[in-house]
Amino acid sequence: MSIENSAEILLVEDDSSVADFLHKGLTEVGYKVTIAFNGHTAIEMIAHTKFDLIILDIMLPDRNGLEICKDIRSMGMKMPVLFLTALGTADNIALGLNTGADDYIVKPFKFIELNARVNALLRRSIQNETDNKQSELYTVNDLQLDNDAKSVHRAGKEVSLTATEYKLLLALLRNKNRVMSRMDLLEAAWDIDFNVGTNVVDVYINYLRKKIEIDAEPRLIQTVIGMGYVIKEK
């Protein structure tokens, strides 16, 4: 059983047939599942039990799921929230994500997709917890990135980067000496897992080089033709 499959999930769903179906399916793949049939019960459970993930309907008999999600975030809780609802317009989805949810699935749904989304959210949550617990200080030659302080220095001088440039450099440093494809970098810096058909990665690599390699030797970011980019010790 993987780490994410040992997780505790709160399912907030007022339709008993859907709740039973999901409880059976998620339990069979190894999760511990607790069901709340209304919003009031859900909030009580969340306040007293540590859940790793919440699957939340929007249309509930007593409280709107959007309000519940806002309450969860206002309490400072960071566990992933996945909306599972029949409300499937683009406006509904945008509203759900903007309240603090991490993902959104529209009913009717296929269990295999829901299970994959749950796994992805839990993996990301586990990685974030690991990152937060570990001090992240990366160095290559005279380049230093302190991810706790969110600062970058080269040869002792601070380098000012945009948020995207910073995430791009962080991805390269976390994978030092490993060639990263453009797709790898799109996913790491832009959270895009498909080819957008542009040279955005190349453009931002050029921006990054101009900031961290100007008047500094040696050059650190190398192009591997036909494969991607790599940052190496010199």
DRENDO-1510 file (C-alpha; in Angstrom, 1 decimal, always signed):
<recs>
REC; n; res; u; v; w
REC; 1; MET; +0.0; +0.0; +0.0 .
REC; 2; SER; +1.4; +3.4; -0.9 .
REC; 3; ILE; +1.6; +6.3; +1.5 .
REC; 4; GLU; -1.2; +8.1; -0.2 .
REC; 5; ASN; -3.4; +5.0; -0.2 .
REC; 6; SER; -3.2; +4.9; +3.7 .
REC; 7; ALA; -4.8; +8.4; +3.8 .
REC; 8; GLU; -7.9; +9.3; +5.7 .
REC; 9; ILE; -10.6; +10.8; +3.5 .
REC; 10; LEU; -13.8; +12.7; +4.5 .
REC; 11; LEU; -16.5; +12.3; +1.9 .
REC; 12; VAL; -19.3; +15.0; +2.2 .
REC; 13; GLU; -22.2; +13.7; +0.1 .
REC; 14; ASP; -25.9; +13.8; +0.7 .
REC; 15; ASP; -26.9; +11.2; -1.9 .
REC; 16; SER; -26.6; +7.9; -0.1 .
REC; 17; SER; -26.2; +5.8; -3.3 .
REC; 18; VAL; -23.2; +8.0; -4.5 .
REC; 19; ALA; -21.8; +7.9; -0.9 .
REC; 20; ASP; -22.0; +4.1; -0.7 .
REC; 21; PHE; -20.5; +3.7; -4.2 .
REC; 22; LEU; -17.5; +5.9; -3.3 .
REC; 23; HIS; -17.1; +4.5; +0.1 .
REC; 24; LYS; -16.9; +1.0; -1.4 .
REC; 25; GLY; -14.5; +1.9; -4.2 .
REC; 26; LEU; -12.1; +4.1; -2.1 .
REC; 27; THR; -12.1; +1.6; +0.7 .
REC; 28; GLU; -11.2; -1.2; -1.7 .
REC; 29; VAL; -8.1; +0.7; -2.9 .
REC; 30; GLY; -6.9; +1.2; +0.6 .
REC; 31; TYR; -8.3; +4.5; +1.9 .
REC; 32; LYS; -10.0; +5.0; +5.2 .
REC; 33; VAL; -13.2; +6.8; +4.3 .
REC; 34; THR; -15.6; +8.7; +6.7 .
REC; 35; ILE; -18.9; +10.0; +5.4 .
REC; 36; ALA; -20.8; +13.2; +6.3 .
REC; 37; PHE; -24.2; +13.6; +4.8 .
REC; 38; ASN; -24.5; +17.3; +5.5 .
REC; 39; GLY; -22.3; +20.4; +5.9 .
REC; 40; HIS; -22.9; +20.8; +9.7 .
REC; 41; THR; -21.6; +17.3; +10.4 .
REC; 42; ALA; -18.7; +17.8; +8.0 .
REC; 43; ILE; -17.5; +20.9; +9.8 .
REC; 44; GLU; -17.8; +19.2; +13.2 .
REC; 45; MET; -15.8; +16.3; +11.9 .
REC; 46; ILE; -13.1; +18.5; +10.3 .
REC; 47; ALA; -12.7; +20.4; +13.6 .
REC; 48; HIS; -12.0; +17.3; +15.6 .
REC; 49; THR; -10.3; +14.9; +13.1 .
REC; 50; LYS; -7.3; +15.2; +10.9 .
REC; 51; PHE; -8.2; +14.3; +7.4 .
REC; 52; ASP; -5.7; +14.0; +4.6 .
REC; 53; LEU; -8.3; +14.9; +1.8 .
REC; 54; ILE; -11.9; +16.0; +1.6 .
REC; 55; ILE; -14.2; +15.1; -1.3 .
REC; 56; LEU; -17.0; +17.7; -1.1 .
REC; 57; ASP; -20.4; +18.1; -2.9 .
REC; 58; ILE; -21.6; +21.6; -3.5 .
REC; 59; MET; -25.4; +21.1; -3.3 .
REC; 60; LEU; -25.9; +19.9; +0.3 .
REC; 61; PRO; -29.2; +20.1; +2.3 .
REC; 62; ASP; -28.0; +22.5; +4.9 .
REC; 63; ARG; -25.0; +24.4; +3.7 .
REC; 64; ASN; -23.4; +25.2; +0.4 .
REC; 65; GLY; -20.2; +23.3; -0.3 .
REC; 66; LEU; -18.5; +26.5; -1.4 .
REC; 67; GLU; -19.1; +28.0; +2.1 .
REC; 68; ILE; -17.7; +24.8; +3.7 .
REC; 69; CYS; -14.6; +25.1; +1.6 .
REC; 70; LYS; -14.2; +28.7; +2.6 .
REC; 71; ASP; -14.6; +27.8; +6.2 .
REC; 72; ILE; -11.9; +25.1; +5.9 .
REC; 73; ARG; -9.4; +27.5; +4.5 .
REC; 74; SER; -10.4; +30.2; +7.0 .
REC; 75; MET; -9.5; +27.8; +9.7 .
REC; 76; GLY; -6.0; +27.6; +8.2 .
REC; 77; MET; -6.4; +24.0; +7.1 .
REC; 78; LYS; -4.4; +23.0; +4.0 .
REC; 79; MET; -5.6; +19.5; +3.2 .
REC; 80; PRO; -6.6; +19.1; -0.4 .
REC; 81; VAL; -10.3; +19.7; -1.2 .
REC; 82; LEU; -11.8; +18.0; -4.3 .
REC; 83; PHE; -15.3; +19.2; -5.4 .
REC; 84; LEU; -17.5; +16.4; -6.7 .
REC; 85; THR; -20.7; +18.0; -8.0 .
REC; 86; ALA; -23.3; +18.1; -10.8 .
REC; 87; LEU; -22.6; +21.8; -11.3 .
REC; 88; GLY; -20.4; +21.6; -14.4 .
REC; 89; THR; -20.4; +25.0; -16.1 .
REC; 90; ALA; -17.1; +26.9; -16.6 .
REC; 91; ASP; -18.3; +29.5; -14.1 .
REC; 92; ASN; -19.1; +26.9; -11.5 .
REC; 93; ILE; -15.7; +25.3; -11.9 .
REC; 94; ALA; -13.9; +28.6; -11.7 .
REC; 95; LEU; -15.9; +29.6; -8.6 .
REC; 96; GLY; -15.2; +26.3; -6.9 .
REC; 97; LEU; -11.5; +26.6; -7.5 .
REC; 98; ASN; -11.4; +30.2; -6.4 .
REC; 99; THR; -12.9; +29.3; -3.0 .
REC; 100; GLY; -9.8; +27.3; -2.3 .
REC; 101; ALA; -10.5; +23.9; -3.8 .
REC; 102; ASP; -7.6; +22.0; -5.4 .
REC; 103; ASP; -9.6; +20.1; -8.0 .
REC; 104; TYR; -13.1; +19.7; -9.4 .
REC; 105; ILE; -14.9; +16.7; -10.9 .
REC; 106; VAL; -18.3; +16.9; -12.5 .
REC; 107; LYS; -21.0; +14.2; -12.0 .
REC; 108; PRO; -21.5; +11.8; -13.6 .
REC; 109; PHE; -17.9; +10.6; -13.3 .
REC; 110; LYS; -15.8; +7.5; -13.7 .
REC; 111; PHE; -14.3; +6.1; -10.5 .
REC; 112; ILE; -11.0; +5.4; -12.3 .
REC; 113; GLU; -10.6; +9.2; -13.0 .
REC; 114; LEU; -11.6; +10.2; -9.4 .
REC; 115; ASN; -9.2; +7.7; -7.9 .
REC; 116; ALA; -6.4; +9.1; -10.1 .
REC; 117; ARG; -7.2; +12.6; -9.1 .
REC; 118; VAL; -7.3; +11.7; -5.4 .
REC; 119; ASN; -3.9; +10.0; -5.8 .
REC; 120; ALA; -2.4; +13.0; -7.5 .
REC; 121; LEU; -3.7; +15.4; -4.8 .
REC; 122; LEU; -2.4; +13.3; -2.0 .
REC; 123; ARG; +1.1; +12.9; -3.6 .
REC; 124; ARG; +1.3; +16.7; -4.1 .
REC; 125; SER; +0.2; +17.2; -0.5 .
REC; 126; ILE; +2.8; +14.8; +0.8 .
REC; 127; GLN; +5.5; +16.5; -1.2 .
REC; 128; ASN; +4.5; +19.9; +0.0 .
REC; 129; GLU; +4.6; +18.7; +3.6 .
REC; 130; THR; +8.1; +17.3; +3.0 .
REC; 131; ASP; +9.3; +20.5; +1.4 .
REC; 132; ASN; +8.0; +22.5; +4.3 .
REC; 133; LYS; +9.8; +20.4; +6.8 .
REC; 134; GLN; +13.1; +20.4; +5.1 .
REC; 135; SER; +15.5; +23.3; +4.8 .
REC; 136; GLU; +16.1; +23.8; +1.1 .
REC; 137; LEU; +19.5; +25.4; +0.3 .
REC; 138; TYR; +20.9; +24.7; -3.1 .
REC; 139; THR; +24.3; +25.6; -4.4 .
REC; 140; VAL; +26.1; +25.2; -7.7 .
REC; 141; ASN; +29.6; +26.7; -7.8 .
REC; 142; ASP; +29.0; +30.3; -6.5 .
REC; 143; LEU; +25.2; +30.3; -7.2 .
REC; 144; GLN; +23.1; +29.8; -4.1 .
REC; 145; LEU; +19.3; +29.5; -3.8 .
REC; 146; ASP; +17.7; +29.5; -0.3 .
REC; 147; ASN; +14.1; +28.3; -0.8 .
REC; 148; ASP; +13.2; +29.1; +2.8 .
REC; 149; ALA; +14.2; +32.7; +2.4 .
REC; 150; LYS; +13.2; +32.7; -1.3 .
REC; 151; SER; +16.5; +34.4; -2.2 .
REC; 152; VAL; +19.1; +33.8; -4.9 .
REC; 153; HIS; +22.7; +34.9; -4.8 .
REC; 154; ARG; +25.6; +34.6; -7.3 .
REC; 155; ALA; +29.1; +35.4; -6.2 .
REC; 156; GLY; +27.6; +36.9; -3.0 .
REC; 157; LYS; +25.4; +39.3; -4.9 .
REC; 158; GLU; +21.6; +39.1; -4.7 .
REC; 159; VAL; +19.8; +38.2; -7.9 .
REC; 160; SER; +16.3; +39.5; -8.4 .
REC; 161; LEU; +14.1; +37.1; -10.2 .
REC; 162; THR; +10.4; +37.0; -11.2 .
REC; 163; ALA; +8.2; +34.3; -9.7 .
REC; 164; THR; +8.4; +32.2; -12.9 .
REC; 165; GLU; +12.2; +32.6; -13.3 .
REC; 166; TYR; +12.6; +31.6; -9.6 .
REC; 167; LYS; +10.5; +28.4; -10.1 .
REC; 168; LEU; +12.4; +27.6; -13.2 .
REC; 169; LEU; +15.8; +27.9; -11.5 .
REC; 170; LEU; +14.5; +25.9; -8.5 .
REC; 171; ALA; +13.4; +23.1; -10.7 .
REC; 172; LEU; +16.8; +23.0; -12.4 .
REC; 173; LEU; +18.6; +23.0; -9.0 .
REC; 174; ARG; +16.4; +20.3; -7.5 .
REC; 175; ASN; +17.4; +18.2; -10.5 .
REC; 176; LYS; +21.1; +19.2; -10.7 .
REC; 177; ASN; +23.1; +17.2; -13.2 .
REC; 178; ARG; +19.9; +15.8; -14.7 .
REC; 179; VAL; +18.7; +16.9; -18.1 .
REC; 180; MET; +15.1; +18.3; -17.8 .
REC; 181; SER; +12.9; +18.4; -20.9 .
REC; 182; ARG; +10.8; +21.4; -21.8 .
REC; 183; MET; +7.8; +19.4; -20.7 .
REC; 184; ASP; +9.4; +18.8; -17.3 .
REC; 185; LEU; +10.1; +22.5; -16.9 .
REC; 186; LEU; +6.6; +23.5; -18.1 .
REC; 187; GLU; +5.1; +21.3; -15.4 .
REC; 188; ALA; +7.5; +22.6; -12.7 .
REC; 189; ALA; +7.4; +26.3; -13.4 .
REC; 190; TRP; +4.0; +26.8; -15.0 .
REC; 191; ASP; +2.0; +23.7; -13.6 .
REC; 192; ILE; +1.3; +22.8; -17.2 .
REC; 193; ASP; +1.3; +19.1; -18.1 .
REC; 194; PHE; +0.8; +19.4; -21.8 .
REC; 195; ASN; +2.7; +20.9; -24.7 .
REC; 196; VAL; +1.5; +24.5; -25.2 .
REC; 197; GLY; +3.2; +24.6; -28.6 .
REC; 198; THR; +5.3; +27.7; -27.8 .
REC; 199; ASN; +9.0; +28.4; -27.0 .
REC; 200; VAL; +8.0; +29.8; -23.6 .
REC; 201; VAL; +10.6; +27.6; -21.8 .
REC; 202; ASP; +13.4; +28.8; -24.1 .
REC; 203; VAL; +12.4; +32.4; -23.7 .
REC; 204; TYR; +12.5; +32.2; -19.9 .
REC; 205; ILE; +15.7; +30.2; -19.8 .
REC; 206; ASN; +17.2; +33.1; -21.8 .
REC; 207; TYR; +15.8; +35.6; -19.2 .
REC; 208; LEU; +17.3; +33.5; -16.4 .
REC; 209; ARG; +20.7; +33.2; -18.0 .
REC; 210; LYS; +20.9; +37.0; -18.4 .
REC; 211; LYS; +20.3; +37.5; -14.7 .
REC; 212; ILE; +22.4; +34.7; -13.2 .
REC; 213; GLU; +25.2; +34.5; -15.7 .
REC; 214; ILE; +25.9; +38.1; -16.5 .
REC; 215; ASP; +29.5; +39.0; -15.7 .
REC; 216; ALA; +29.8; +35.6; -14.0 .
REC; 217; GLU; +31.9; +32.6; -14.9 .
REC; 218; PRO; +31.3; +29.8; -15.5 .
REC; 219; ARG; +28.0; +29.6; -17.3 .
REC; 220; LEU; +25.8; +27.1; -15.4 .
REC; 221; ILE; +22.7; +26.4; -17.5 .
REC; 222; GLN; +23.6; +24.2; -20.4 .
REC; 223; THR; +21.5; +23.4; -23.4 .
REC; 224; VAL; +21.3; +19.7; -24.4 .
REC; 225; ILE; +20.2; +19.8; -28.1 .
REC; 226; GLY; +17.0; +17.9; -28.7 .
REC; 227; MET; +16.6; +17.1; -25.0 .
REC; 228; GLY; +16.3; +20.2; -22.8 .
REC; 229; TYR; +18.4; +21.9; -20.2 .
REC; 230; VAL; +20.6; +21.0; -17.3 .
REC; 231; ILE; +22.4; +22.9; -14.5 .
REC; 232; LYS; +25.8; +21.4; -13.6 .
REC; 233; GLU; +28.8; +22.1; -11.4 .
REC; 234; LYS; +31.8; +23.5; -13.3 .
</recs>
